Amino acid sequence: MRYIEMERVQPGMMLGRGIYDFSDRNLLSDGKVLTEELIERLMERGYPGVYIEDELSKDIQIQEAISAELRNHAVRSLQDLNIDEAVEVAKKIVEQILESKTVSLDLVDLRSFDDYTYRHSVNVAVLSTVIAMGLGYSHEDLIEICVSAIFHDLGKLLIDKEILNKPGKLSAMENEVMRHHPQMSYDMLAEKWNISAKVRMGALCHHENEDGSGYPNGLFGENIHPFAKIIHVTDVYDALSSKRPYKDACSFSEALEYLMGGCGTLFDKEVVDAFLRYVPVYPKGSMVELSDGREAIVLENSSLNLLRPKLLLMDGDVLDLMEGKGNRSITILRQAGGRVMKSEEIGENEKGRNVRRQHILVVDDMITSLKTVKKVLEKEYQVSLVKSGEQALAFLEKAQPDLILMDIAMPNKNGIETVKEMKEQIPKEIPVIFLSSIRDLHTVLECKGVHAADFIIKPFDAFYLQERVQAVLEEANA
C-alpha cells in the first residue's frame, strides 16, 4: 500500500487501511472503494491523506509500531479522561514496542481535525518511547516517559475548542490560555497518587527551550527534565507534520530539518540525534518527487543514509539511490503532491502555535556580538549562534538556514574564507550578510567577490539590521 495526499485521491481507489472517527468508530474499512462523495466527506473532516492499495504498491507492507486496536484504546482512555486506564495502556504500548523485532515509525496516523489532540498525544507517546529506548532508558523509565507523553497535552482537553482550532491568530488572552496548558496538565496529574514526579515534570516542561526562551517557566539546559526534552522534540515534529484548521501540514523532511536547525537553542542535540536514527525522512509507502522529474514510492529506507532510500518507480522498476554510479546524481526533491512550504510557515512562535520562523545563523567569535544580534532578531526569527568558521561549516552539514550573518575578522578561518568553503560544500544557495568593523575597499571587494547579499558595518543600528535582514530574505524568497 502507499500513502497519498487527499488532493490526489481519485474515485475508484481502494483503501489500504481503515479510517476511524472522533468516537473511535470505523468509518471506512480496508478494501473500501472510494467514491467522489466519500472523498469530499474525508476532506471536509480534515483528513490529510489516505493509504490506498493498488497493483503497483501491493507488495509494500508497512509494520505498525503498535496495533491499531491499542492506539484506539489509548484514544478512548483520553477521551474519557480515564487517567488510570491510560496508564495501563502506556504499559501495553511499551510492551508492544519492546516485543517488535523491527520497530517501524513509517506509518502515518490518519486523523481528522476533531480527534487531533487525542491521536497527537498517542503519536507523541509512541515516538518518545522509541527515542528513549534508543537512548538506553530502563524498562521502568520507558513506561514513565510513555505515560508522561500521553498526558503531556492533558490540559488542552479543558481548553475551549474554538481556541484550539481557531483558524486565525490567537488574541493575547487566548494565547495566555494556550501557554497555560502545561501547568494545567501538571495540576491534573498531581491529583493522582500513582503518577510520579518524573511523569508530571515531563508534562510541565515539554515547551521549555534549551536557551531559556520557552514556557511556562523559562527553564534552560540541564534545568529541563530529561523526559520533557524528548517529549518536546516528538511533540513539535508531530505537530509540524499534521494538518490543522489554522495551518497546512509541512512535509516530514521539513519537520526534521526544523528539529536539526533548533539544536542547542530549542532542542537537546542528543535527543534530536537519536530521533534522526529512528524516524525516516521519507516514510515507507510515501510518494516522492525526484530531481529528474519522476515520481516514486519509498520501498525501504537505508540505515546508512536516510536521504537515499530504495524506491519503486511508477513504471514498476526499482531504483536504489545508494547503489549505482548513475543513481548517485539523483536526489529526492520533496514528498510528492505536497505544497512546498514557505520558510516562514514552520516553527514555534510566541502564539504557542507551530508556524515556521525563518532561520538565521550568526557567526562571530565575540560573544557580546552574538548576544547583541540575537537580541535584535530573536522575536521575529529563529536564531542559531556559532563562534567560528569551523563551527559554522559543521553546523551547515546538519541544517541549512535561510540566511547567514557572518563576521569577517575571526581567528583560524575568517568569514570570507568560510563563505568560499560553504559554497563548495553546500549546493543550496544561502544568502550571506557580512557584519564587520573592517571597511577598507579590498575587504568590501572580496565580499562582493563571494556574492554577499549585503555588507553591514559595526556598530550597527538595531532597526537598520532588522530592515536589511528582512529585505534580503524577501529577495531570496521572491
ABEGO torsion letter per residue (X at the ends): XBBBBAAABBBGBBBABBBBBAAGBBABBBGBBBBAAAAAAAAAAGBABBBBBBAAAAABBBBBABBAAAAAAAAAAAAAGBAAAAAAAAAAAAAAAAABABBBAABBBBBBAAAAAAAAAAAAAAAAAAAAAAAGBBAAAAAAAAAAAAAAAAAAAABBAAAAABABBBBAAAAAAAAAAAAAAAAAAAABAABBAAAAAAAAAAABBAAGABOAAGBBEAABBAAAAAAAAAAAAAAAABBBAABBBBBAAAAAAAAAAABGAABBAAAAAAAAAABBABBBGBBBBBAAGBBBBBABBBAABAABBBBBBAAGBBBBAABEAAAAABBBABBBGBBBBBAAABEBBAAGBBBBBBBBBBBBABAAAAAAAAAAAAAABBBBBBABAAAAAAAAAABBBABBBBBABBBGBBAAAAAAAAAAABABBBBBBBBBABABAAAAAAAAAAGBABBBBOBBBAAAAAAAAAAAAAAAAX
